[in-house]
Amino acid sequence: MVQVILKFRCLLIIFVSILVVQPNFSQMTMHNFTVTDSQGNTHNLYTSYLDQGKTVVIKFFFTTCPPCIAISPQWQDKYEAWGSGNNDVEFLEATTITSDNNAKVNAFKANYGLTMKGISHEGNAPAIVDPFKTGTYGSWYGTPTFAVISPDRTLNYPLFFSDLDEAIAATGAQMPGGNAPDPTTVQLNIQSNNLNIPDGHVKFYLKPNNASTPKIEIAKNSQNQFVFDYPSVTFPQMVEPIVIMESNGPGYTNAITALDALDVQKHILGTKLLTTNRQLAGGDVNNDTKVTAFDVLQIKKMILGLISQFPNTPSYKCLSCNQVITSDPGNTVTVNIEVVKTGNVN
């Protein structure tokens, strides 16, 4: 028994020792490199930038990478916001694949309006990329990911797009005009045709347009309004932020009545047509983009309590979600969102 305890203690000491000596990859010293950009200009990380007091931001990409392409407008905006390389921050793009030569990198920049320096395989991009891909700085996270190197040669990696402003500012760099631009106030204007939507039946979230995360719930403020500041600590900067809605309510509420079933039937018979997108979406309870006798039957079953949810359809539909929010620092942007109760056409 004593021997077992001693063995356990030894293993515990070894385990704790491993934890203690495990390097903090985000605070490691960045290696030096010399590369030539796609325009033929040579750059040395230490002598060209860090020793001159500049912070360097590196994006890992390749020219046919779909998310790299999607992020291009926001990446260019951020480059310009930090001075387009003319202040104390320089941006570099380094390709991760061997087939990206100078011509391809130049075409990529021209096609997507990018003006920061691009480093192709031909320009010695592996001198930047290979230590990351081989695990020198921890796990490789693919493309697009980012690294920020401060003038004291400290590396902050891995970083994602929403982390960049905070990471750059932490190096002591200053954005021209200051590092704290006013956020955009975003207000959701929920339109429901006077339909009373009980609390919790629908929820709204902010997320990037082409990614599932981060997804952050938009809660009502003290004035019972959906209002938030973007970007902010709660809602960090995202690529093409959009508002989405999730339906959590039951299939049946008192918003669905026999009159709805009757009006859907009249529409099918052609005696009284449903004319608005809201009415047509409400009457299409099986989500097949048509209003048919099957929809009438399902509404009647819901009213009688024979079913608890409509087939293949959420209890509420959003007709105007997925709009990309346009930034307007210091001002208020209103996002109009129309919510329809499935089964309700009045």
Residue pairs with C-beta under 8 A, 6 or more apart in sequence:
25 137
25 138
25 155
25 157
26 155
26 156
26 157
27 154
27 155
27 156
28 137
28 154
28 155
29 153
29 154
29 155
30 45
30 147
30 149
30 153
30 154
30 155
31 131
31 136
32 44
32 45
32 46
33 44
33 45
33 124
33 127
33 128
34 42
34 43
34 44
34 45
34 124
34 127
35 42
35 43
35 92
35 94
35 119
35 123
35 124
35 125
35 127
35 128
36 42
36 43
36 119
36 123
36 124
37 43
37 92
37 117
37 118
37 119
37 123
38 102
38 105
38 106
38 109
38 117
38 118
38 119
38 120
38 122
38 123
39 106
39 117
40 102
41 117
43 49
43 92
43 117
45 56
45 149
46 153
49 55
49 56
49 90
50 56
50 149
50 150
50 151
50 152
50 153
51 151
52 151
53 88
53 151
54 88
54 89
54 90
54 151
55 88
55 89
55 90
55 148
55 149
55 150
55 151
55 168
55 171
55 172
55 173
56 89
56 90
56 91
56 92
56 148
56 149
57 82
57 89
57 90
57 91
57 92
57 146
57 147
57 148
57 149
57 164
57 168
58 91
58 92
58 93
58 94
58 128
58 146
58 147
58 148
58 149
59 68
59 75
59 91
59 92
59 93
59 94
59 144
59 145
59 146
60 94
60 96
60 129
60 132
60 142
60 143
60 144
60 145
60 146
60 147
61 68
61 93
61 94
61 95
61 96
61 143
61 144
62 68
62 95
62 96
62 97
62 100
62 143
63 95
63 100
63 104
63 105
63 107
63 108
65 143
65 144
67 143
67 144
67 210
67 211
68 143
68 144
69 112
70 209
70 210
70 239
70 240
71 144
71 161
71 239
72 112
72 113
72 114
73 112
73 113
74 161
74 237
74 239
74 240
75 114
75 116
75 144
75 161
76 112
76 113
76 114
76 115
76 116
78 91
78 164
78 165
79 85
79 91
79 114
79 115
79 116
81 175
81 176
81 181
82 89
82 91
82 168
82 173
82 175
82 176
83 89
83 175
83 176
84 115
84 116
85 91
85 116
85 117
87 173
87 174
87 175
87 176
88 173
88 174
89 168
89 173
90 117
91 116
91 117
92 116
92 117
92 118
92 119
92 128
93 105
93 114
93 116
93 117
93 118
93 119
94 119
94 125
94 128
94 129
95 105
95 118
95 119
95 120
95 121
95 125
95 129
96 125
96 129
96 133
96 143
97 121
98 121
99 121
100 120
100 121
100 125
101 120
101 121
101 122
102 120
102 122
102 123
104 120
105 118
105 119
105 120
105 123
106 118
108 114
108 118
109 115
109 118
119 125
119 128
131 137
132 140
132 147
132 157
133 140
134 140
137 147
137 155
137 157
138 157
138 158
139 158
141 158
144 161
145 157
145 158
145 159
145 160
146 157
146 158
146 159
146 160
146 161
146 163
146 164
147 155
147 156
147 157
147 158
147 159
148 155
148 156
148 157
148 159
148 164
148 167
148 168
148 171
149 155
149 156
150 156
150 170
150 171
150 172
151 171
151 172
154 171
156 167
156 170
159 167
161 237
161 238
161 239
162 214
162 236
162 237
162 238
163 236
164 237
165 175
165 179
165 231
165 237
168 175
169 175
169 179
175 181
181 329
182 329
182 330
183 229
183 230
183 231
183 232
183 329
183 330
184 229
184 230
184 325
184 327
184 328
184 329
184 330
184 331
184 332
184 333
185 227
185 228
185 229
185 230
185 331
185 332
185 333
186 227
186 228
186 229
186 230
186 325
186 332
186 333
186 335
187 225
187 226
187 227
187 332
187 333
187 334
187 335
188 204
188 218
188 225
188 226
188 227
188 243
188 334
188 335
188 337
189 334
189 335
189 336
189 337
190 197
190 226
190 337
190 339
191 336
191 337
191 338
191 339
192 338
192 339
192 340
192 341
193 278
195 255
195 339
195 341
195 344
196 255
197 249
197 316
197 339
197 341
198 249
198 253
200 248
200 249
201 247
201 248
201 249
201 250
201 253
201 315
201 316
202 245
202 246
202 247
202 248
202 249
202 316
202 318
202 339
203 217
203 245
203 246
203 248
204 217
204 218
204 226
204 243
204 244
204 245
204 246
204 337
205 215
205 216
205 217
205 218
205 243
205 244
205 245
205 246
206 215
206 216
206 218
206 228
206 230
206 235
206 238
206 241
206 242
206 243
206 325
207 213
207 214
207 215
207 216
207 238
207 241
207 242
207 244
208 214
208 238
208 239
208 240
208 241
208 242
209 239
209 240
209 241
209 242
209 322
209 324
210 239
210 240
211 239
214 236
214 238
215 244
216 234
216 235
218 226
218 228
218 243
219 226
220 226
221 227
228 234
228 235
229 235
230 237
230 241
230 325
230 327
231 237
231 238
235 241
240 324
241 324
241 325
242 321
242 322
242 323
242 324
242 325
243 321
243 322
243 323
243 325
243 335
243 337
244 318
244 321
244 322
245 316
245 318
245 321
245 337
245 339
246 314
247 314
247 315
247 316
247 317
248 315
249 315
249 316
250 308
250 309
250 315
251 302
251 307
251 308
251 309
251 310
251 315
251 342
251 343
252 302
252 303
252 305
252 308
252 343
253 315
253 341
255 341
255 343
255 344
256 299
256 302
256 303
256 341
256 343
256 344
257 303
257 346
258 303
259 346
260 282
260 283
260 299
260 343
260 344
260 345
260 346
261 296
261 299
261 300
261 303
263 272
263 274
263 283
263 345
263 346
264 274
264 283
264 291
264 295
264 296
264 299
264 345
265 293
265 296
266 272
267 273
267 274
267 283
267 291
267 345
268 291
268 292
268 293
268 296
274 280
274 283
274 291
274 345
277 319
278 319
278 338
278 340
279 345
280 291
281 317
281 319
281 340
281 342
282 317
282 340
282 341
282 342
282 343
282 344
282 345
283 291
283 295
283 343
283 345
284 290
284 291
284 295
284 313
285 295
285 298
285 299
285 302
285 310
285 311
285 313
285 342
285 343
286 294
286 295
286 298
286 310
286 311
286 312
286 313
287 310
287 311
287 312
287 313
288 312
298 307
298 310
298 311
298 343
299 343
301 307
302 310
302 343
309 315
310 342
310 343
313 342
314 342
315 341
315 342
316 339
316 340
316 341
316 342
317 339
317 340
317 342
318 337
318 338
318 339
318 340
319 338
319 339
319 340
320 336
320 337
320 338
321 337
323 335
325 333
325 335
326 333
327 333
